[in-house]
Every structure is written in structure tokens, then in C-alpha cells.
Amino acid sequence: MMLRTDADHLPVPIRAELLRIATILFEAFEETAKGRLSQQYRAGQILTLILHGSHAERDWEQVAPGEAFRLLAIVNYPRLARSEGDWRLVQDRLRRAWEFGEITRPVRLTVESLERINSALVEGVPHFVTIAEQGIALYQMDGLRLQAPRHLPVRDRAIRGVAEYRRWHRNGCDFLAGAIFYRDQGNTPMAALLLHQACEHFYQCVLWSITLHGPRTHALDELREAAEALDARLCSAWPRVSRFERRAFGCIRRAYVEARYGRSYRISPQELAWAFARAEILAERAECVCADHQASLVAGPPAPMLPPPKERIMIATLPQPIHRANMLQRTWRVARRARPLRVRWNRLIPVHRFWRSDRFMRWVDRIPLAMIGLCFFMAGAEALWQVRSVYPAQAARSKPADPSAVLDFNVRADTVLGAVMVVAERAGYRVKANEDIWAVRWTGAYRAKATTFDALADILYGSGLCPAIRDETIAVRYCDKSRPPIVATVACVSGAQERLKKSARTNR
């Protein structure tokens, strides 16, 4: 999607002022990124700078005198857009330029990433859809394309607007009740702080209910400007004609920082009482504005009435289904059936009736149970695989293998005795060992194709033990001649010899 680039409806001095603002913004951003080492600053760029609001959407005659310029800067890194402290230098440069008369109007800058803008356009957020369709690109990088905006259905927009209204307005009323409590306790700084939070939530209530988006700021004056631009009835909630009214609003605006961290914050009882009265009026006006907006969304052409049937229709009472669903499943079914279809199906296809049948819904309800069973099955299979890998099945042999034969060994043990037992069983030997070999630790794994002697040598290497194979016996000795000669003996005992030994012990 291509943005607008025409600004012919604006006077020449205003266009020159916008060019000066863009120059200040890019110079401050370049100075902020200078000397940084992270990737988000070294490769960070401003992809486009968009003018939105009344200056882009209305004629010049309809713009209020002194109304602020609203700019949206789109950057290429999400972290660069989220770090508000990194844009403080840019904000200060623009604020000083307005205070010292370099520009005639204040600037309200919003920074978003390209990923966030495209996702909001696909989602259909009205705030960003309006910017994409009516905004004017003051600067745009070559090759930049935005996603085509999707207009949110009226029903979905109304549902989301009501949810945002309830969330923000309820929290604002809670903050207002807390401010009344601290006012009765005589804690005026805390009362002013909670009154600031209440007004902030009331303004955010209007912004989120109408546009489904609100600026990430605690500046009460900026929130007031953005909300009053949507509905002029909010202008009378905080009048700013007299000096007393402006001073009282300034005390509430500064309370967010000074009431918490400053020790010299002061507000008179008259200013606090007047601010409480205006906050209550603001709560009522915000409720009326949101209610009127929701009513305008719901209002529409009446649904066409079907003519009465010419023939009598027999109404049969259907039996209650045997399967009973819980409240969450029934709500999900109602929402699924009430949701309008995006694709028009051919009613001659019986598959459409199957997707909306109760039989298919019962299958859908059993999906979580099937997923849990599948998870248990996979966990058991993985545990069995680990057990088989730790204790591999050894092939049973009737006689010892040839010492020069190459076998496949997979040894895992904690002691030398355990490792030698695995090798002996793999080679066809039965193990007999004394208790001294338990004193030698061996923790590790050995997996290779080798002869029996090479496998024993690799396992016993570094333990001070030397293997020897004679006939059907594997002897493990200390390599040091001063130590006892034999630590363990691993021998093959045939079945006939074992029967002879048993009979000899019986005769004794």
C-alpha cells in the first residue's frame, strides 16, 4: 500500500514548518544513535514519517488555531520503538523548538515498528487504518510498502469497544474512589496523584473505545488533546479560560511525578475541590461519548422481514441431547455458529452440513482429551527409549566369543565393576568378582566396535588397572606390581562344572 504524499491543502508556511520539524527530528535521532554499539542503533532507521490527525484529514479552515501536529515515525526494529527513553532527546528538541518560537505549533510524536503497523493493519485497528488511508507521508524510504488495511466488521468493533470501555472506565472509577479516600484523610498529594490516574484512565477509555488504540504516555495534556479531537463535548470537562483553571489542571498534570518524588509539591484545597468536580464531569462525559459511539455502530438499516409462509408449518419438539456440554463449550458453540462465514458455501455440498452438525461438535469436544492421551503416550515412549538406551538389551550367547572378534559395545556404568560386567555379558562371560573392585570409580560411557580386550583396555585406562584374557577367564590386575595381583576375576562357568560343584557341596 502506498501512502499519500500530497499536502496542497496546507498553506506554504505550514509546509515549510513541517519540513523544519522533520529536519529537527532526523538530526536528533542521528545524534541519539551516534556512538551506540547495539544492532538496533547501528542499523536503526526511520522508514517513514507520517502526518495524521486534523492537519491531514481536514481542510485548513477547519483546523483549530494552535492545534498540535501529530506525527507517526515507523522504525525497522521493535526494540527501538519500545524504548521510550531513547526518544527523549528527540522529544526535548521538538519541545524546545516550540517553546523558543522556532515552530508555531507543538508536536505529538508516536513511534511504532513496521512489524507492529502491519499487524495492526491486518488486524483492522481503526486508529492505524485511518492513518494509512488519510495520513500524509512527509518522508518515505524507497521500496517501503505497508500491508493493505482491513476494515474491522461493525459487530467485532462494537464488541471490542465495549470491552475496552469497561476495562478503562472501571479502573478510572476505582482511582477516583481512592482519591476521595485520601482527600478525606487529609493526604492531598496522594489524592492529586490518584486523581491524575483517574483522569488518565477516563481519557484512555474514550481513545480505546473509539479507535481501539491509545498512546503510551502519562502526559495528561496530550491525552486530553487526543480525546477532545475525537469528540468536542470533552472540551468542557476541563475548561482552560481563566488562570485558576489552567493552574489547577497543571497541578493535577504534574502530580504524576512531583507528588511521588518531589517534597515541595503543593495544591490548595480550592484547586483540589475544583479538580474533583471536573474529574466527575469527565467521567460522565466519557461514558456518554462511548455510549453514543457504540449506538452509532449498532444503528443501521433494519433487517428485511421475511413474508409469512403460505402453508402451515409443523413445529416438533426435539429431544434433549444425551451429551451435555459445560458452559464454556456451549458459549464457544454459540459464538462459532453466530459468527458470519467468510466463505459462501454451496448448499448442495453435504460436507457443509457435516461441519456444523452436533456429531462433529462432539468430536471437537473430545480433542483436548485426545491431546492429553497423546502427550502421555509420547512421554511414556520417550521414557522407555531412555531406559533402553541406558540399559541396552544384550545378546545372549551360549559360549564366550573369540577374543579377536570385533563386537559392538555400548557401556554405561558408574563403577569399574559395572563396566566390566557389561563387557563380559556382551562377550558371553558370566561374572565373578570380589568386593575390592567396588572401590574404583568409573563414570562415563563407552560405545565403539572393538575386540573384548580393546574394550576392557579403553574402559580401564586411567584407573590403574590392566586386563588379561586367558582361555575363558578375564583377569583384571593392578598395573602397579607392589599392589595385590588380582582385583577381580571374570570367568565362564559351564553348566556341567556348575552341577558338579553343587553335587560336591551336597555330599559334604
C-alpha positions as CSV (number, residue, x, y, z in Angstrom):
1,M,0.0,0.0,0.0
2,M,1.3,3.5,-1.0
3,L,0.8,6.5,1.3
4,R,-0.5,9.9,0.3
5,T,2.2,12.5,-0.4
6,D,0.1,15.5,-1.4
7,A,-0.1,18.4,1.1
8,D,-1.5,21.0,-1.3
9,H,-4.4,21.8,1.1
10,L,-1.9,23.2,3.6
11,P,-0.5,26.7,3.3
12,V,3.1,27.2,2.3
13,P,4.3,28.4,5.7
14,I,2.8,25.3,7.3
15,R,4.5,23.0,4.8
16,A,7.8,24.8,5.4
17,E,7.3,24.3,9.2
18,L,6.7,20.6,8.7
19,L,9.9,20.4,6.7
20,R,11.7,22.1,9.6
21,I,10.2,19.6,12.1
22,A,11.3,16.7,10.0
23,T,14.9,18.1,9.9
24,I,15.0,18.6,13.6
25,L,13.6,15.0,14.2
26,F,16.2,13.3,11.9
27,E,19.1,15.3,13.3
28,A,18.1,14.5,16.9
29,F,17.7,10.8,16.0
30,E,21.1,10.7,14.3
31,E,22.7,12.3,17.4
32,T,20.9,9.7,19.7
33,A,22.2,6.8,17.7
34,K,25.8,8.1,17.5
35,G,28.3,6.0,19.4
36,R,25.8,3.2,20.2
37,L,27.1,-0.3,19.8
38,S,23.9,-2.4,19.7
39,Q,22.4,-3.6,16.5
40,Q,19.1,-1.7,17.0
41,Y,21.0,1.7,16.9
42,R,23.7,0.9,14.4
43,A,21.2,-0.4,11.8
44,G,18.2,1.5,13.1
45,Q,16.4,3.7,10.6
46,I,13.2,5.8,10.4
47,L,11.4,4.2,7.5
48,T,8.7,6.8,7.1
49,L,7.3,9.8,8.8
50,I,3.5,10.3,8.6
51,L,1.4,13.4,9.4
52,H,-2.0,12.4,10.6
53,G,-4.8,14.0,12.6
54,S,-6.8,17.1,11.7
55,H,-4.0,18.6,9.6
56,A,-4.1,15.6,7.2
57,E,-7.8,14.7,7.3
58,R,-9.4,18.2,7.2
59,D,-9.2,21.4,5.3
60,W,-7.1,24.1,6.6
61,E,-10.1,26.3,7.5
62,Q,-11.4,23.5,9.8
63,V,-8.2,23.1,11.8
64,A,-8.3,24.8,15.2
65,P,-5.7,27.6,15.8
66,G,-2.6,26.3,17.6
67,E,-3.6,22.6,17.2
68,A,-0.6,20.3,17.6
69,F,1.0,18.4,14.7
70,R,0.6,14.6,15.1
71,L,3.4,12.6,13.6
72,L,3.9,8.8,13.4
73,A,7.5,7.6,12.9
74,I,7.9,4.0,11.7
75,V,11.2,2.3,12.5
76,N,12.6,-1.0,11.5
77,Y,13.3,-2.5,14.9
78,P,10.6,-3.3,17.5
79,R,13.0,-2.7,20.4
80,L,13.9,0.7,19.0
81,A,10.2,1.7,19.1
82,R,9.6,0.3,22.6
83,S,12.5,2.2,24.3
84,E,10.8,5.5,25.2
85,G,14.0,6.8,27.0
86,D,15.9,6.7,23.7
87,W,13.5,9.1,22.1
88,R,13.6,11.6,25.0
89,L,16.3,13.7,23.2
90,V,14.1,13.9,20.1
91,Q,11.1,14.9,22.2
92,D,13.1,17.6,24.1
93,R,14.4,19.1,20.8
94,L,10.9,19.4,19.4
95,R,9.5,20.8,22.7
96,R,12.3,23.4,22.9
97,A,11.8,24.4,19.3
98,W,8.2,25.1,20.1
99,E,8.9,26.9,23.3
100,F,11.6,29.2,21.8
101,G,9.4,30.1,18.8
102,E,11.3,28.1,16.1
103,I,8.0,26.4,15.2
104,T,4.5,27.7,15.9
105,R,2.7,24.5,17.0
106,P,3.6,21.7,19.4
107,V,4.5,18.3,18.0
108,R,3.0,15.0,19.3
109,L,5.3,12.2,18.1
110,T,4.4,8.5,18.2
111,V,7.0,5.8,17.4
112,E,6.0,2.3,16.1
113,S,7.8,-0.5,14.4
114,L,6.9,-1.7,10.9
115,E,6.0,-5.1,12.2
116,R,3.5,-3.6,14.7
117,I,2.0,-1.3,12.0
118,N,1.5,-4.2,9.5
119,S,0.0,-6.4,12.1
120,A,-2.4,-3.7,13.2
121,L,-3.5,-3.0,9.6
122,V,-4.1,-6.7,9.1
123,E,-6.0,-6.9,12.4
124,G,-8.1,-3.9,11.4
125,V,-7.3,-1.4,14.2
126,P,-9.3,1.7,13.3
127,H,-6.6,4.1,14.5
128,F,-3.9,2.8,12.2
129,V,-6.3,2.1,9.4
130,T,-7.2,5.8,9.4
131,I,-3.6,6.8,9.4
132,A,-2.8,4.5,6.5
133,E,-5.7,5.8,4.4
134,Q,-5.7,9.5,5.2
135,G,-2.2,10.2,6.5
136,I,0.4,12.2,4.5
137,A,4.0,10.8,4.2
138,L,6.4,13.6,4.9
139,Y,9.3,11.1,4.4
140,Q,9.3,7.6,3.0
141,M,12.1,5.2,2.3
142,D,12.3,3.8,-1.2
143,G,10.6,0.4,-1.5
144,L,8.6,0.6,1.7
145,R,5.2,-1.0,1.4
146,L,2.6,-1.3,4.1
147,Q,0.0,-4.0,4.3
148,A,-3.4,-3.4,2.8
149,P,-5.7,-2.2,5.7
150,R,-8.5,-4.5,6.7
151,H,-11.7,-2.8,7.9
152,L,-13.0,-4.5,11.1
153,P,-16.6,-5.6,10.9
154,V,-19.0,-3.4,12.8
155,R,-20.0,-6.2,15.2
156,D,-16.4,-7.1,16.2
157,R,-15.5,-3.4,16.5
158,A,-18.5,-2.8,18.8
159,I,-17.7,-5.9,21.0
160,R,-14.0,-4.8,21.4
161,G,-15.0,-1.2,22.1
162,V,-17.4,-2.3,24.9
163,A,-14.7,-4.5,26.4
164,E,-12.1,-1.6,26.4
165,Y,-14.7,0.8,27.8
166,R,-15.4,-1.5,30.7
167,R,-11.8,-2.0,31.5
168,W,-10.6,1.6,31.4
169,H,-13.7,3.2,32.9
170,R,-13.9,0.7,35.8
171,N,-10.2,1.4,36.7
172,G,-10.8,5.1,36.4
173,C,-13.7,4.9,38.9
174,D,-11.6,2.9,41.3
175,F,-8.8,5.5,41.2
176,L,-11.4,8.3,41.7
177,A,-12.7,6.4,44.8
178,G,-9.1,6.1,46.1
179,A,-8.6,9.9,45.6
180,I,-11.7,10.7,47.6
181,F,-10.4,8.4,50.4
182,Y,-7.0,10.2,50.6
183,R,-8.7,13.6,50.4
184,D,-10.8,12.7,53.4
185,Q,-7.7,11.6,55.2
186,G,-6.0,14.9,54.5
187,N,-3.3,13.5,52.2
188,T,-3.6,16.0,49.3
189,P,-0.5,14.9,47.3
190,M,-1.7,11.3,47.2
191,A,-5.3,12.5,46.4
192,A,-3.9,14.5,43.5
193,L,-1.8,11.6,42.2
194,L,-4.8,9.2,42.2
195,L,-6.9,12.0,40.6
196,H,-4.3,12.2,37.8
197,Q,-4.6,8.4,37.3
198,A,-8.4,8.6,37.2
199,C,-8.4,11.3,34.5
200,E,-5.8,9.4,32.5
201,H,-8.0,6.3,32.5
202,F,-11.1,8.3,31.5
203,Y,-9.3,9.7,28.5
204,Q,-7.8,6.4,27.6
205,C,-11.3,4.9,27.9
206,V,-12.5,7.3,25.2
207,L,-9.5,6.6,22.9
208,W,-9.5,2.8,23.2
209,S,-13.3,2.5,22.9
210,I,-13.4,4.5,19.7
211,T,-10.1,3.8,18.0
212,L,-9.0,0.6,19.8
213,H,-5.7,2.3,20.4
214,G,-4.2,4.7,22.9
215,P,-0.8,6.5,23.2
216,R,1.7,5.0,25.7
217,T,2.1,8.2,27.8
218,H,1.1,9.6,31.1
219,A,1.1,13.2,29.9
220,L,-2.4,14.4,30.8
221,D,-2.4,17.3,28.3
222,E,-1.5,15.0,25.4
223,L,-4.3,12.6,26.3
224,R,-6.7,15.4,26.6
225,E,-5.9,16.8,23.2
226,A,-6.2,13.3,21.6
227,A,-9.6,12.6,23.3
228,E,-11.0,16.1,22.5
229,A,-10.1,15.6,18.9
230,L,-12.4,12.7,18.7
231,D,-15.4,14.4,20.4
232,A,-15.7,18.1,21.2
233,R,-18.0,17.5,24.1
234,L,-15.0,16.6,26.2
235,C,-13.6,20.2,25.9
236,S,-15.9,21.5,28.6
237,A,-14.8,18.9,31.1
238,W,-11.6,20.8,31.7
239,P,-12.1,24.4,30.8
240,R,-9.0,26.5,30.4
241,V,-10.3,30.1,30.1
242,S,-9.2,31.6,33.4
243,R,-5.8,31.4,35.1
244,F,-7.2,29.5,38.1
245,E,-8.5,26.7,35.8
246,R,-5.2,26.4,34.0
247,R,-3.2,26.3,37.3
248,A,-5.5,23.7,38.8
249,F,-5.1,21.4,35.7
250,G,-1.4,22.0,35.8
251,C,-1.2,20.8,39.4
252,I,-3.0,17.6,38.5
253,R,-0.8,17.1,35.4
254,R,2.4,17.5,37.5
255,A,1.1,15.2,40.3
256,Y,2.2,12.0,38.5
257,V,5.9,12.8,39.0
258,E,6.1,15.5,41.6
259,A,3.6,14.0,44.1
260,R,5.6,10.8,44.2
261,Y,9.2,12.1,44.1
262,G,9.1,15.8,45.0
263,R,8.9,17.1,48.5
264,S,7.7,20.6,47.5
265,Y,4.5,19.6,45.7
266,R,1.6,21.8,46.9
267,I,-2.1,22.1,45.8
268,S,-4.6,24.3,47.5
269,P,-7.9,22.9,48.9
270,Q,-9.8,25.1,46.4
271,E,-7.9,23.8,43.4
272,L,-8.3,20.2,44.6
273,A,-12.0,20.6,45.1
274,W,-12.4,22.1,41.7
275,A,-10.3,19.3,40.1
276,F,-12.5,16.7,41.8
277,A,-15.6,18.3,40.4
278,R,-14.1,18.4,36.9
279,A,-13.0,14.7,37.1
280,E,-16.5,13.6,38.0
281,I,-17.8,15.6,35.0
282,L,-15.1,14.0,32.8
283,A,-16.3,10.5,33.9
284,E,-19.9,11.3,32.9
285,R,-18.8,12.8,29.6
286,A,-16.6,9.8,28.8
287,E,-19.5,7.5,29.5
288,C,-21.8,9.5,27.2
289,V,-19.3,9.7,24.4
290,C,-18.6,6.0,24.4
291,A,-22.3,5.1,24.6
292,D,-23.1,7.4,21.7
293,H,-20.3,5.9,19.7
294,Q,-21.5,2.3,20.4
295,A,-25.0,3.3,19.5
296,S,-23.9,4.8,16.2
297,L,-22.1,1.5,15.4
298,V,-25.1,-0.7,16.3
299,A,-27.6,1.6,14.4
300,G,-28.1,0.6,10.9
301,P,-30.7,-0.3,8.3
302,P,-33.4,-2.7,9.7
303,A,-33.1,-6.3,8.7
304,P,-35.5,-7.3,5.9
305,M,-38.7,-9.1,7.1
306,L,-39.5,-12.4,5.6
307,P,-43.0,-12.9,4.2
308,P,-45.3,-15.2,6.2
309,P,-45.4,-18.8,5.0
310,K,-48.3,-19.8,2.9
311,E,-48.5,-23.3,4.3
312,R,-48.8,-24.5,7.9
313,I,-45.5,-25.4,9.4
314,M,-45.5,-28.2,11.9
315,I,-43.3,-27.4,14.9
316,A,-41.8,-30.5,16.5
317,T,-40.2,-30.6,19.9
318,L,-36.7,-32.1,19.6
319,P,-35.5,-34.4,22.4
320,Q,-32.7,-33.2,24.7
321,P,-29.3,-34.4,23.6
322,I,-27.6,-37.1,25.7
323,H,-24.3,-35.4,25.6
324,R,-24.1,-32.4,28.0
325,A,-21.5,-29.7,27.4
326,N,-20.2,-27.3,30.0
327,M,-20.8,-23.6,29.9
328,L,-17.5,-22.8,28.1
329,Q,-18.2,-25.3,25.4
330,R,-21.8,-24.1,24.9
331,T,-20.6,-20.5,24.7
332,W,-17.9,-21.4,22.2
333,R,-20.6,-23.2,20.1
334,V,-22.9,-20.2,20.1
335,A,-20.1,-17.9,19.2
336,R,-19.0,-20.2,16.4
337,R,-22.4,-20.5,14.9
338,A,-23.3,-16.9,15.3
339,R,-20.1,-15.7,13.6
340,P,-20.7,-14.8,10.0
341,L,-19.0,-17.1,7.5
342,R,-16.2,-15.6,5.4
343,V,-16.7,-18.1,2.6
344,R,-20.1,-18.7,0.9
345,W,-20.5,-22.5,0.7
346,N,-22.5,-24.3,-1.9
347,R,-25.5,-25.7,-0.1
348,L,-25.6,-28.7,-2.4
349,I,-22.4,-30.0,-0.8
350,P,-23.2,-32.2,2.2
351,V,-19.8,-31.5,3.7
352,H,-21.0,-28.1,5.0
353,R,-23.8,-29.7,7.0
354,F,-21.3,-32.1,8.5
355,W,-19.0,-29.3,9.8
356,R,-21.9,-27.7,11.6
357,S,-23.5,-30.9,12.9
358,D,-23.7,-32.0,16.5
359,R,-21.7,-35.1,15.7
360,F,-18.7,-33.1,14.6
361,M,-19.1,-30.8,17.6
362,R,-18.8,-33.8,19.9
363,W,-15.6,-34.9,18.2
364,V,-14.3,-31.4,18.7
365,D,-15.1,-31.5,22.4
366,R,-13.1,-34.7,22.7
367,I,-10.0,-33.2,21.1
368,P,-8.5,-32.0,24.4
369,L,-8.8,-35.4,25.9
370,A,-7.2,-37.0,22.9
371,M,-4.3,-34.5,23.0
372,I,-3.7,-35.3,26.7
373,G,-3.7,-39.0,25.9
374,L,-1.2,-38.4,23.1
375,C,1.0,-36.4,25.4
376,F,1.1,-39.2,27.9
377,F,1.8,-41.8,25.2
378,M,4.7,-39.8,23.9
379,A,6.1,-39.2,27.4
380,G,6.0,-42.9,28.1
381,A,7.6,-43.8,24.8
382,E,10.4,-41.3,25.5
383,A,11.0,-42.7,29.0
384,L,11.1,-46.3,27.6
385,W,13.6,-45.2,24.9
386,Q,15.8,-43.6,27.6
387,V,15.7,-46.8,29.7
388,R,16.6,-48.9,26.7
389,S,19.4,-46.5,25.8
390,V,20.8,-46.6,29.4
391,Y,20.3,-50.4,29.8
392,P,20.6,-51.8,26.3
393,A,19.5,-55.3,25.7
394,Q,22.5,-57.6,25.4
395,A,22.5,-60.6,23.1
396,A,22.6,-63.9,25.0
397,R,25.4,-66.1,24.0
398,S,25.9,-69.8,24.7
399,K,29.8,-69.6,24.8
400,P,32.4,-66.9,25.1
401,A,33.2,-65.0,21.9
402,D,36.6,-65.2,20.2
403,P,38.9,-62.6,21.9
404,S,39.9,-61.4,18.5
405,A,36.3,-61.0,17.3
406,V,35.0,-57.4,16.9
407,L,31.8,-56.7,18.8
408,D,29.6,-53.7,19.2
409,F,29.8,-52.4,22.8
410,N,27.6,-49.8,24.4
411,V,28.6,-49.4,28.0
412,R,27.1,-47.0,30.6
413,A,28.1,-47.6,34.3
414,D,29.1,-45.8,37.5
415,T,31.9,-48.2,38.7
416,V,34.6,-50.4,37.1
417,L,32.7,-53.5,38.2
418,G,29.6,-52.4,36.3
419,A,31.5,-51.6,33.2
420,V,33.4,-54.9,33.2
421,M,30.1,-56.8,33.8
422,V,28.6,-55.1,30.7
423,V,31.6,-56.1,28.6
424,A,31.6,-59.6,29.9
425,E,27.9,-60.2,29.3
426,R,28.3,-58.8,25.8
427,A,31.2,-61.2,25.1
428,G,29.3,-64.2,26.6
429,Y,31.0,-64.4,30.0
430,R,29.5,-64.8,33.5
431,V,30.9,-62.5,36.1
432,K,32.5,-63.3,39.4
433,A,34.2,-60.5,41.3
434,N,35.5,-59.7,44.8
435,E,34.5,-56.6,46.7
436,D,37.8,-54.7,46.2
437,I,36.8,-53.6,42.7
438,W,33.9,-51.5,44.1
439,A,36.5,-49.0,45.4
440,V,37.5,-48.0,41.9
441,R,35.0,-45.5,40.4
442,W,34.3,-45.2,36.7
443,T,31.6,-42.9,35.5
444,G,31.1,-42.4,31.8
445,A,30.0,-44.1,28.6
446,Y,31.8,-46.2,26.1
447,R,30.4,-47.0,22.7
448,A,32.5,-48.5,19.9
449,K,33.2,-51.6,17.8
450,A,36.3,-53.3,19.1
451,T,37.6,-56.6,20.5
452,T,36.9,-57.6,24.0
453,F,40.5,-56.9,25.2
454,D,40.5,-53.4,23.5
455,A,37.1,-52.5,25.1
456,L,38.4,-53.5,28.5
457,A,41.7,-51.6,28.0
458,D,39.8,-48.5,26.9
459,I,37.5,-48.7,30.0
460,L,40.2,-49.4,32.5
461,Y,42.6,-46.8,31.1
462,G,43.4,-44.2,33.7
463,S,42.1,-46.4,36.6
464,G,45.5,-48.1,37.3
465,L,44.1,-51.5,36.2
466,C,45.3,-53.8,33.4
467,P,43.2,-56.5,31.8
468,A,44.3,-60.0,30.8
469,I,42.4,-62.8,28.9
470,R,43.5,-66.4,29.3
471,D,41.2,-69.1,27.8
472,E,37.8,-68.4,29.3
473,T,38.9,-66.1,32.0
474,I,39.3,-62.3,32.2
475,A,41.6,-61.2,34.9
476,V,41.8,-57.6,36.0
477,R,45.1,-56.6,37.8
478,Y,46.7,-53.6,39.3
479,C,49.3,-52.2,36.9
480,D,51.5,-51.4,39.9
481,K,53.4,-54.5,40.9
482,S,53.5,-53.5,44.6
483,R,49.7,-53.8,44.9
484,P,47.8,-57.1,45.3
485,P,48.0,-59.0,42.0
486,I,44.4,-59.8,41.2
487,V,41.4,-57.5,41.9
488,A,38.7,-59.3,40.0
489,T,38.2,-62.4,38.1
490,V,35.6,-62.8,35.4
491,A,35.3,-66.4,34.3
492,C,33.0,-68.5,32.2
493,V,31.5,-71.4,34.2
494,S,29.9,-74.1,32.1
495,G,26.7,-75.9,33.1
496,A,28.4,-79.3,33.8
497,Q,31.0,-77.8,36.1
498,E,28.3,-75.9,38.0
499,R,26.3,-79.2,38.5
500,L,29.5,-81.0,39.8
501,K,30.2,-78.2,42.3
502,K,26.6,-78.3,43.5
503,S,26.8,-82.2,44.0
504,A,30.1,-81.8,45.8
505,R,28.7,-79.3,48.2
506,T,25.7,-81.6,48.8
507,N,27.9,-84.6,49.5
508,R,29.8,-82.6,52.1
